[in-house]
Structure formats: C-alpha cells, structure tokens
Amino acid sequence: MRTPSSGQLPLTDPNDVLRRGAERLAVQYDGLVSEETIERVLFESYAALARTAKVSTHLASLAYRFAHDRLAALAQAKGVIPKTVPEVLFVCVQNSGRSQMAAAWLRELGKGRVHVRSAGSEPGASILSLVVDAMAEEGIALTDDFPKPLTDDVVRAADAVITMGCGDACPIYPGKRYLDWQLTDPADLDLDGVRRVRDEIRARVDELLREIAP
C-alpha cells in the first residue's frame, strides 16, 4: 500500500486552492480515507489556522499541508498506512518555540529513524524569531514550519507524546508513552536564553533517540 506524498499548491484564490486541494488529497488517499473526511479535515484545518493567522496570503496552502499531515495521521491510527518508524508528537502551548525546536532536532538527529510532528494547545501566529535565529545557528532552518493546533488525529497516531508546559490539554490514550519536559518558554527570553533552551532540548532529544530508535 502506498503512502501518500506531500506537496505544495500554487497560491491563488483560497477557495480555489482548497477545492483543488481536496481533489488532490482525494486522489492521494483513495481507498484510505473517505472524500467526506478529506473535505472536512481540509476546511477544518483552514479554519483552525485562520483563527491565529496575521496574514492570509499563504493560509490555504498551509492548510493543505496541515490537512495532508492530519490525514496521514488519521490513516496511521486506523492502521491503513503502516508505521515503519516510531511516531513522536511534541506539544507546547503556542507551538512557536519549544515544540518546534524539539521537532527540528529530532528530524535532524533522527535521520529517518523516527517520524515527528508538533502542535500547540493554543497555537501562536508564527514561530518566534529568536527561535528561528537560534536554530539557524545550528544549520537548521525553520522557515517552512508554522504553528499548528493540537488535534486528536495526531495524538492517536503518535507512539510517544512529549508535552512542554501545556498542562492537561493533551488527550490521554492507553498504550502511548507520555513524557513532560519542564522547559523555560523562549517567548520570555533573550537570544542567549533561547540558546540555552535549544541546547537543553538537543540533549533531551539525544536521550530520547537512544531509547526509542537506537
């Protein structure tokens, strides 16, 4: 069974992008997810991102990417797309700092041994600029990433869920590993402070990798 591939849609009228996006996703997830579910998830994703977006120029395209990942998670949770590596979900409040750095480090250091997602219980409008700068110092670009709301489908698909200051916002499902990393919110820090959080997250990600994907 094939795993659908992700893609980027050209930027035109948002409704047109969403309509064409639903058609493309229906082809990619044919036999895996119903067309009704695809359309619902896509428009839900657009509405969720629109609540915090400061500009709407790229919103429909981002919603397509977000919906694509949610549908993959949904198909994984249903067992119609097999998991070939462990799935890790990082959750913080705004998905603009800690969880973004953790996801980026895990992608970088995991080198394909894990699949990672991130989300926020109350997602912000964009990734913190100092977080982008601090990760760029390590050669890791966050320019294509964006805050995403926490959804049930990505929690269900995860094997390990790691929270960072979001309290009880994350639903609990049996059979999953839950960890809580106590980390300072980079929103309250200067660049040197963000660097310290960045390095602490790297150390924790190294340890996590040794446990779940040695």
Secondary structure as GFF3:
##gff-version 3
##sequence-region A 1 214
A	DSSP	alpha_helix	14	28	.	.	.	ID=ss1
A	DSSP	alpha_helix	35	50	.	.	.	ID=ss2
A	DSSP	alpha_helix	59	78	.	.	.	ID=ss3
A	DSSP	beta_strand	87	92	.	.	.	ID=ss4
A	DSSP	alpha_helix	98	110	.	.	.	ID=ss5
A	DSSP	beta_strand	115	120	.	.	.	ID=ss6
A	DSSP	alpha_helix	129	136	.	.	.	ID=ss7
A	DSSP	alpha_helix	152	157	.	.	.	ID=ss8
A	DSSP	beta_strand	160	164	.	.	.	ID=ss9
A	DSSP	beta_strand	177	180	.	.	.	ID=ss10
A	DSSP	three_ten_helix	186	188	.	.	.	ID=ss11
A	DSSP	alpha_helix	191	212	.	.	.	ID=ss12
###
